[in-house]
């Protein structure tokens, strides 16, 4: 099922597709940016709420979205100075972000995967109702080498999960790091602060950053710091701490290294809203997850149903390879090469207590 979501600045019309199961769990996803516009999940009394921040119209996504719900790429997160070496050559990207006055390329650049129209194909898969999105990123687009073919498939399963599968192939070596940038609030988007959500991150280490939110290059233990979410903690509890990492980022905005025994799906995070009982469990094949507490939201615009989003009214858990990987040889590589396709899966499993 789909309907028009408005005209893109380039002319073509974007669509909004509905994926649902027979229990009412449903996702509304646009081919513009592959954006999850609405995601309805039940609480302990069976009441559905839309648990992702966003806008009612395409126009607003185009004009001012802080990456609400979209796919980000080619390289999600930051690349320091907008430069990286690859096979003996330096590549230059546009810098579109500069926390702490330090410029970087953020989330794929000026016109990344979040800002374009993907080719959409609704599918009925054994696992559930699905939407396949395809995009060919041409050689040189946003400064990246190689023609890159990307497919993202969203599936709504019978047991209230939204599954995201990413595949990509290239004809020349290029960095790729794809993620979804949904901002969640399990009490319902627009219901106020997300600070009372209780978070568990299955991560014993994280990648500390400088003032530009670029990793320093090593992993550090979370133990004994306010970044230790190996046991459940309310976001509010330690977010105001004087710890240097929280001060630099204005809250949580860090890449956590997911505990894993080997490749495959690993349990990255669980978040619970104690009031509604809704919980979200995240499993991923990625090595990291960026926990971002909406520190840059500032109440300057209204989202869906006219709700103004204040600082920390939503949180992101962006499954990913580590930030600035193209410049950090110690980190798991994000370089995709011809003949070795990228495959990545993330599952957002919803439930209630
Ligand atoms: C990511 C980054 C944040 C911020 C948001 C978008 O989560 O880590 O620093 O840039 O995207 O506003």
Boltz pocket constraint, residues with backbone or C-beta under 6 A from the ligand:
constraints:
  - pocket:
      binder: B
      contacts: [[A, 66], [A, 67], [A, 77], [A, 106], [A, 213], [A, 253], [A, 290], [A, 292], [A, 296], [A, 316], [A, 318]]
      max_distance: 6.0
